[in-house]
Amino acid sequence: MSKDNRIIKNVATGFGGQCITLILGLIVPRIFITSYGSDANGFLSTLTQIFTYMALLEAGIGQAARNALFKPFGDENKDEISEITYLANCYFRKFTICYAIGVTILSFALPFVLKTNIDRFTIFLLVMLEGMSGVVSFYFIQTPSIILSVDGKGYVNNAISLTDKIIGYATKIIMASLGISIVILQVVHFFVTITKVFAYEIYFKKHYGWIAPKRKVNSLKLKDRNSYILTEVCWTIFSSTDMIVLSIFVSTQLSSVYGIYNMIFANISSLLSAVFISIGYLIGYSYHNGTETYKKLHDSLNSIFIGLVTILMSVCYVLTIPFVSLYTRGITDVNYIYSSLPLMFCLIQILSWSRYVGGQLTGIAGYAMQTGYISLVEALTNLILSVLFVHRFGIVGVTLATVIALPLKVVWCTYIADKKVMQRSYWRSISIIGVNLLFFFSVVLLSKFYTPKITSYGQCAVWGIILTVVFSTIGMGLNFLVNRDCWQVVRRYILKR
């Protein structure tokens, strides 16, 4: 299969799968709140976020393995692929032991740390079951999934992940609707995770049986792994700070409020991430083909992804409060309406995506350690400010802390990508980020004069379509204006197919 066909297949399955997941993901929290209450939903949202971001700790090893595998896959060097695969597998399994220890510690600690009305033994069981799902995933699944993504077969990962999520969400919806214990629900979720192991095992044996199970390896193959681990540890702290701070210093009920808003923006970000991951391997291949070849791709990916996230965030800014009002109608155990939260969450997403492409390049070009140190400063800044602000500003304070901390790494990644790696002016990157921020704040300003009155999900959907079409026309037009090479790259990689 050609690389261009793989791009289309990866994007189609990734984006389509995330659309289905998004729809199911919108249903589950509402059912959980009505069946178990905001307190239980807030605890489960906090727990999910803790382990979601704990899972990012393995990404240090994963990113080092991906970068090491790009060249041998391009050269079809099966011996070197086998060496790196075996080495990565060894590191993942060592990490699994550390992860399991972390799960055990959290299982005993969280019942005494979180401010919730759920009994401590139930918390212990829920944490342990959720954590063991991660243990199984790290030990058996991570290495095969990396091989598939580097080989351009992300669509296989997408298909397996989608099937797993559909089964998992369907199970949660049915069991929560029937009022079945959340402990039993977690037990079922654990067994669903195990089925993924068999899916990967069958596919990998059939298509990658040539990879030798054991090789004599050079440990320098993954020489940047510690740098990536540092970066991912920092991102874990940074990303999970808000909800955990709320659960510890305020209540899990307020975490439920945060979780509802975060659900909207995280799901949209996941849609873009599915597309980015599907074509992300192009960054590695293009960079190794020469810096001049890479520059146009770099700028085009920046324009496309920053532009898309800005367009979607502009729509979200207008529609979030009406949607949350409909979504939480009839729920009175905690206030879910905070008019300033949409602005905070939108800025978090726009700023986060402003460093995605540059962040990928810093790792591939050998600046992983320096980027790790910046990530540490960013994470500590967010953590300190969140603890300080939560007492004065509550839920708005923790999101404000994130917005303040994010530009640190945006500036760093732009500096390394443009000045150090591509050895050029910052103008192109600054103009792409700047024009999108200008467009977003224009939408914020205009919405002060007119906001659509929405009283049903149908009206919300109609306005969503209208605003998306209007904002897409203006937003992408501005991006193509400041980066005229973008259209050529789009035609080259997408439209010709």
C-alpha positions in Angstrom: 0.0 0.0 0.0 1.4 3.4 -0.9 2.1 6.0 1.7 -0.5 8.4 0.3 -3.2 5.7 0.7 -2.1 5.0 4.2 -2.5 8.7 5.1 -6.1 8.7 3.8 -6.8 5.4 5.6 -5.3 6.6 8.8 -7.1 9.9 8.8 -10.4 8.3 7.9 -10.3 5.7 10.6 -8.8 8.0 13.2 -11.2 10.9 12.6 -14.2 8.6 12.1 -13.5 6.6 15.1 -13.1 9.7 17.3 -16.4 11.0 16.1 -18.1 7.8 17.2 -16.2 7.9 20.5 -17.2 11.6 21.0 -20.9 10.8 20.6 -20.7 7.9 23.1 -18.5 10.0 25.4 -21.2 12.7 25.6 -23.8 10.2 26.7 -21.9 8.5 29.5 -21.3 11.5 31.9 -24.9 12.5 31.8 -26.0 9.0 32.7 -23.4 8.8 35.4 -24.6 12.1 37.0 -28.2 11.1 37.0 -27.5 7.5 38.2 -24.7 8.1 40.7 -24.7 11.9 41.3 -22.2 14.6 40.6 -19.9 13.4 43.5 -19.4 10.0 41.9 -19.1 11.4 38.4 -16.5 13.9 39.7 -14.5 11.1 41.3 -14.6 8.9 38.3 -13.6 11.8 36.0 -10.7 12.5 38.3 -9.7 8.9 38.4 -9.9 8.6 34.6 -7.8 11.7 34.2 -5.1 10.5 36.7 -4.6 7.3 34.8 -5.0 8.8 31.4 -2.1 11.1 32.2 -0.1 8.4 34.1 -0.3 6.5 30.8 1.6 9.4 29.2 4.6 8.4 31.2 5.3 5.5 28.8 5.2 8.0 25.9 8.9 8.9 26.7 9.9 5.4 25.8 7.4 5.3 22.9 8.6 8.5 21.4 12.2 7.5 21.6 11.3 4.2 19.9 9.4 5.9 17.2 12.2 8.3 16.4 14.7 5.4 16.3 12.5 3.3 14.0 11.8 5.9 11.3 15.1 5.4 9.5 15.3 1.6 9.6 11.7 1.4 8.4 12.5 3.8 5.6 15.6 1.7 4.7 13.7 -1.6 5.2 16.5 -2.7 7.6 14.7 -5.7 9.3 17.6 -6.5 11.6 17.8 -3.0 13.1 14.0 -2.9 13.4 14.1 -6.1 15.4 16.8 -4.7 17.7 14.9 -1.5 18.5 11.6 -3.4 18.9 13.2 -5.8 21.4 14.8 -3.0 23.3 11.6 -1.0 23.5 9.7 -4.0 24.7 12.2 -4.5 27.5 11.8 -0.9 28.6 8.1 -1.1 28.5 8.0 -4.2 30.7 10.4 -2.6 33.2 8.1 0.4 33.2 5.1 -1.8 33.8 6.5 -2.8 37.2 7.0 0.8 38.2 3.4 1.6 36.9 2.0 -1.3 39.0 3.7 0.0 42.1 2.3 3.5 41.4 -1.2 2.0 41.0 -0.9 0.2 44.4 0.3 3.4 46.1 -2.6 5.4 44.6 -5.1 2.7 45.6 -4.1 3.2 49.3 -3.5 7.0 49.2 -6.5 8.4 47.2 -9.2 7.2 49.7 -7.6 9.5 52.3 -6.7 12.4 50.0 -9.8 13.2 47.9 -12.7 15.2 49.3 -15.6 12.9 48.4 -18.5 11.1 50.0 -17.7 7.8 48.4 -16.6 5.2 51.0 -12.9 4.5 51.1 -13.0 0.7 50.3 -15.0 1.5 47.1 -12.4 4.1 46.1 -9.6 1.5 46.7 -11.3 -1.1 44.5 -12.0 1.4 41.7 -8.5 2.8 41.7 -7.0 -0.7 41.6 -9.2 -1.9 38.8 -8.6 1.1 36.6 -4.9 0.9 37.2 -4.7 -2.8 36.4 -6.2 -2.1 33.0 -3.2 0.2 32.3 -0.8 -2.5 33.5 -2.1 -5.0 31.0 -2.0 -2.4 28.2 1.6 -1.4 28.9 2.9 -5.0 29.1 1.3 -6.4 26.0 0.1 -3.6 23.7 2.5 -0.6 23.6 5.3 -2.1 21.4 3.0 -3.5 18.7 1.1 -0.2 18.5 4.3 1.8 18.0 5.4 -0.5 15.2 2.1 0.0 13.4 2.2 3.8 13.8 5.7 4.1 12.5 4.9 1.7 9.5 2.0 4.0 8.6 -0.6 1.5 9.7 -2.3 3.7 12.3 -5.6 2.6 10.9 -5.1 -0.8 12.5 -4.5 0.9 15.9 -7.6 3.0 15.2 -9.8 0.1 14.4 -8.8 -1.9 17.5 -9.1 1.1 19.8 -12.5 2.0 18.3 -13.9 -1.5 18.9 -12.6 -1.4 22.4 -14.2 1.9 23.2 -17.5 1.1 21.6 -17.8 -2.1 23.7 -16.6 -0.2 26.8 -19.0 2.7 26.4 -21.9 0.5 25.6 -21.3 -1.5 28.7 -21.1 1.6 30.9 -24.3 3.0 29.4 -26.3 -0.1 30.0 -24.9 -0.9 33.4 -25.2 2.7 34.7 -28.7 3.0 33.3 -29.6 -0.1 35.3 -28.0 1.3 38.4 -25.5 -1.5 38.7 -22.6 -0.9 41.2 -19.7 1.1 39.7 -17.3 -1.5 41.1 -18.8 -4.2 39.0 -18.8 -1.7 36.1 -15.0 -1.3 36.5 -14.5 -5.1 36.6 -16.3 -5.5 33.3 -14.1 -2.6 31.8 -11.0 -4.5 32.9 -12.0 -7.6 31.0 -12.8 -5.5 27.9 -9.2 -4.2 28.0 -7.9 -7.7 28.0 -9.6 -8.4 24.7 -7.3 -5.8 23.0 -4.3 -8.0 23.9 -5.6 -10.8 21.7 -6.4 -8.5 18.8 -2.9 -7.2 18.7 -1.3 -10.6 19.2 -3.2 -12.1 16.2 -2.5 -9.2 13.9 1.2 -8.9 14.8 1.9 -12.6 14.4 0.3 -12.5 11.0 2.0 -9.4 9.5 5.2 -8.9 11.6 6.3 -12.4 12.3 9.7 -11.5 10.8 10.5 -9.4 13.8 12.9 -11.4 15.9 11.7 -11.9 19.5 15.2 -11.5 21.0 18.2 -9.7 19.7 21.6 -8.5 20.9 21.1 -4.8 21.1 22.9 -1.5 21.5 21.4 0.4 24.4 22.2 3.7 22.7 19.4 3.0 20.2 17.0 4.7 22.6 19.5 7.3 23.9 16.9 10.1 24.3 14.5 8.0 26.3 15.2 9.7 29.6 14.7 13.1 28.0 11.3 12.0 26.6 10.4 10.4 30.0 11.2 13.8 31.7 9.0 15.6 29.1 6.1 13.2 29.6 6.4 13.2 33.4 6.1 17.0 33.2 3.2 16.9 30.8 1.5 14.4 33.1 1.8 16.8 36.0 0.8 19.7 33.9 -2.3 18.1 32.3 -3.7 16.4 35.4 -3.2 19.3 37.8 -6.5 21.1 37.5 -8.9 18.3 38.3 -6.7 16.8 41.0 -6.3 20.2 42.7 -10.0 20.7 42.7 -10.6 17.2 44.1 -8.1 17.7 46.9 -8.7 21.3 47.9 -12.4 21.8 47.1 -14.5 18.8 46.2 -15.1 16.0 43.7 -18.4 17.8 42.9 -16.5 20.7 41.5 -14.3 18.2 39.6 -17.6 17.0 38.0 -18.2 20.5 36.8 -14.7 20.7 35.4 -15.1 17.3 33.9 -18.2 18.3 31.9 -16.4 21.3 30.3 -13.2 19.4 29.8 -15.3 16.6 28.1 -16.3 19.0 25.4 -12.9 20.4 24.7 -10.9 17.2 25.2 -13.2 15.3 22.8 -12.6 17.9 20.1 -8.9 17.9 20.7 -9.0 14.1 20.4 -10.6 14.4 16.9 -7.6 16.6 15.8 -5.1 14.3 17.6 -6.5 11.3 15.7 -5.7 13.1 12.5 -2.3 14.4 13.7 -1.2 11.0 14.9 -2.4 9.4 11.6 -0.1 11.7 9.6 2.5 12.4 12.2 5.0 9.8 10.8 5.4 12.2 7.8 7.3 14.6 10.1 9.9 12.0 10.8 10.3 10.8 7.2 10.3 14.4 5.8 12.9 15.7 8.3 15.3 12.8 7.4 14.9 13.7 3.7 16.3 17.2 4.3 15.5 20.4 6.1 14.5 22.3 3.0 12.0 19.7 2.0 10.7 19.7 5.6 10.1 23.4 5.9 6.9 23.6 3.8 5.4 20.6 5.5 6.2 22.1 8.9 4.5 25.4 8.1 1.5 23.7 6.4 0.9 21.4 9.4 1.1 24.4 11.7 -1.4 26.3 9.6 -3.8 23.4 9.2 -3.9 22.2 12.9 -3.7 25.6 14.6 -6.2 26.9 12.1 -8.6 24.0 12.7 -8.4 24.1 16.5 -9.0 27.9 16.4 -12.1 27.5 14.2 -13.5 24.7 16.4 -12.7 26.7 19.6 -14.4 29.7 18.2 -17.5 27.6 17.6 -17.2 26.1 21.1 -16.8 29.6 22.7 -20.2 30.6 21.4 -22.0 27.3 22.1 -20.5 25.9 25.3 -22.7 27.6 27.8 -26.0 26.8 25.9 -24.9 23.2 25.5 -23.9 22.8 29.2 -27.2 24.4 30.2 -29.1 21.7 28.2 -26.8 18.9 29.3 -27.1 19.6 33.0 -30.8 20.5 33.0 -32.5 19.2 36.1 -29.3 18.5 38.0 -29.3 20.7 41.1 -26.6 19.2 43.4 -24.0 21.6 42.1 -23.9 24.7 39.8 -22.6 23.9 36.3 -22.8 27.3 34.7 -19.5 29.4 34.7 -19.6 32.0 32.0 -15.8 32.5 32.0 -14.8 28.9 31.6 -15.3 28.6 27.8 -12.7 31.4 27.3 -10.2 29.6 29.5 -10.7 26.2 27.9 -10.5 27.6 24.4 -7.2 29.4 25.1 -5.8 26.2 26.6 -6.5 24.2 23.4 -5.3 26.9 21.0 -2.0 27.5 23.0 -1.5 23.7 23.3 -1.9 23.1 19.6 0.4 26.0 18.8 3.4 23.9 19.9 2.4 20.4 18.6 4.3 20.4 15.3 7.3 22.3 16.8 7.3 20.0 19.8 7.5 17.0 17.5 10.4 18.5 15.6 12.4 19.3 18.8 12.5 15.6 19.7 13.3 14.4 16.2 16.1 17.0 15.8 17.8 16.0 19.1 16.6 18.7 21.5 14.6 16.4 23.7 16.6 17.0 26.9 16.3 20.8 26.6 12.6 20.6 25.9 12.2 18.4 28.9 13.6 21.1 31.2 11.2 23.6 29.7 8.4 21.2 30.3 9.5 20.9 33.9 9.3 24.7 34.4 5.9 24.8 32.7 4.5 22.0 34.9 5.8 23.5 38.2 4.5 26.9 37.2 1.0 25.5 36.5 1.0 23.4 39.7 2.1 26.3 42.0 -0.3 28.8 40.4 -3.2 26.3 40.5 -2.8 25.7 44.2 -2.5 29.5 44.8 -5.4 30.5 42.5 -7.9 27.7 43.5 -8.4 29.2 47.0 -9.3 32.6 45.6 -10.9 31.9 42.2 -12.0 28.3 42.5 -12.5 26.4 39.2 -11.7 29.4 37.1 -8.4 29.8 39.0 -7.0 26.4 38.0 -7.8 27.0 34.3 -6.3 30.5 34.5 -3.0 29.0 35.9 -2.9 26.7 32.9 -3.4 29.5 30.4 -0.5 31.5 32.1 1.9 28.5 32.0 1.3 27.4 28.4 3.1 30.2 26.5 6.4 29.1 28.0 6.7 26.0 25.9 5.1 27.6 22.8 7.9 30.2 22.8 10.6 27.5 23.3 9.3 25.1 20.6 9.1 28.0 18.1 12.6 29.1 18.9 14.1 25.6 18.6 12.2 24.7 15.4 12.8 28.0 13.5 16.1 29.2 14.8 18.1 26.1 15.7 16.7 23.4 13.4 15.4 25.2 10.3 17.8 28.1 10.7 15.4 30.8 9.6 13.3 33.8 10.8 10.5 33.3 13.3 8.2 35.4 11.1 6.3 32.5 9.5 5.5 30.7 12.7 4.6 33.9 14.6 2.3 35.0 11.8 0.5 31.7 11.8 -0.1 31.7 15.6 -0.8 35.5 15.6 -3.5 35.4 12.9 -5.3 32.6 14.6 -5.3 34.3 18.0 -6.5 37.5 16.3 -9.4 35.6 14.7 -10.4 33.9 17.9 -10.4 37.1 20.0 -12.5 38.8 17.2 -15.1 36.1 17.7 -15.0 36.6 21.5 -15.5 40.3 21.0 -18.4 39.9 18.5 -20.1 37.4 20.7 -20.5 40.2 23.3 -22.9 41.9 20.9 -24.8 38.8 19.8 -25.2 35.3 21.1 -27.8 32.9 19.6 -30.6 31.8 21.9 -30.6 28.0 22.0 -33.3 25.9 23.8 -32.8 22.5 22.3 -30.0 20.1 21.1 -31.4 20.5 17.6 -30.9 24.2 17.6 -27.4 23.7 19.1 -26.5 21.4 16.2 -27.8 23.7 13.5 -25.9 26.7 15.0 -22.8 24.5 15.2 -23.0 23.7 11.5 -23.6 27.3 10.5 -20.8 28.7 12.7 -18.4 26.0 11.6 -19.0 26.8 7.9 -18.7 30.6 8.4 -15.6 30.4 10.7 -13.9 27.8 8.5 -14.3 30.0 5.4 -12.8 33.0 7.2 -10.3 31.1 9.4 -8.7 28.9 6.7 -8.7 31.8 4.3 -6.6 33.8 6.7 -4.2 30.9 7.2 -3.8 30.3 3.5 -3.2 34.1 3.2 -0.3 34.1 5.6 1.1 30.7 4.4 0.5 30.3 0.7 2.6 27.1 0.6 -0.1 25.4 2.7 -2.5 24.9 -0.3 0.3 23.2 -2.3 1.0 20.7 0.5 -2.7 20.0 0.9 -3.0 19.3 -2.8 0.1 17.1 -2.7 -0.8 14.9 0.2 -4.6 14.8 0.1 -6.5 16.2 -2.9 -4.5 14.3 -5.5 -6.0 11.1 -4.0 
